[in-house]
């Protein structure tokens, strides 16, 4: 490993631009390539996407670039879920402890902040309109074509990073290697992006410091606030079935359907018909692979572990990749291969864990958040956290408000779920949990204390 090594990053999205900043901060020269136009000049033209929920892991990685204050200017704290019943009744479920929040931020604004930071490093060279057509991992050589002037170029690299998303060209080259494990799994649901504009007086149409959810068992609607006082609204809907994109094919049908199942949202969405017709239905996929590295090439972020968006951890997990990689750079390494091997050993198990957690949280958000049994369970869990703060941390808090490795959070969550399953079978807990002596429960007494890093 030498500071003069030529490092090429394919993909200047959130993960690629953050990784470039962290590498350049340590003195490595970086060539950063992206298919899109430069958003600093032309705006963000990368298409529509679900708003992001920035939480503790993401903030920790951003802190290394000094961008926290800039990002907070384009982020809005959401302190809990606001549930919308079909009768219009609202129920607020706080996230974590008092004062804890996740932050709504648009992909476009965050990417712009990171690219502006990358441009401040003389060791980072930004290349836009460059489509990666082929990757030769054996010779570490990449073929690009400029989609604006159609000029072709060959780029030789000492090290290649693939941060080019779920359908990565770099990972695609790795898939041609012997003994490369790869899987992709689509769920039956897709998503369509809609919006709620500000009110006529220029204010938020809904409570801004909450993630709004309209749970309806087999489908749901969510809304996240934006700094311009609009909301990005996302419909998660099956592709086929009784209520689906197949049976609600256009905007007129969607408006009639929304009036039945999301009645309080319809008056807030004046362009529902047009947006439903204009915006495509996009698929949702989980991607797992291993190894993540071959011949001084590495995939990172969604290129290595695309996950479902239902725990709000896709971006946070990718940022944590960058954070862990940067921590490893503190150590002396003989070569890039050893560094990459250590990195993947730490991250693959955690990437697989958050993929499982994201899938499980989809069912929770869609099916259970408005269920009285679920709400009772959450009340008791919050009570247990107050009684045993060093032993009982809700799974959501472990994932969202700490840096506990995802794999550890998953196992701890399963253990706590088993305990809760038993407690919920006790009539004295179900009907008078405020007065129940939980200290006498052997499983709770046996729980190990552990420190959380918040």
Protein Blocks (a to p, Z undefined) as FASTA:
>chain_A
ZZkbccddehjafklmmmmmmmmmnopacddddfbdcfklnopaebpaddddddfklmmm
mmmnopmmmmmmmcccdfbdcdddfkopacdddehjehiacddddfklmmmmmmmmmmmp
mkbccdehiacfbdcfklopaddddfklopacddddfbdcdfebjklfklmmmmmpghia
cdddddfbdcddddddddfkopafbdfkbccdddehjaccdddddfkopacddddddfbd
jbdfklmmbfklmmmmmmmmmmmlmmmmmklmmmmmmpccddddddddddfbeehiaceh
jlloccdfklopmmmmmmmmmmmmmmmmmpccfbfklmmmmmmmmmmmmmmmmmmmmmmm
mmmmmmmmmgmklmmmmmmmmmmmmmmmmlmccfklmmmmccbdfklmmmmmmmmmmmmm
mmmmpmklmmmmmlpcfklpmklmmpccddddZZ
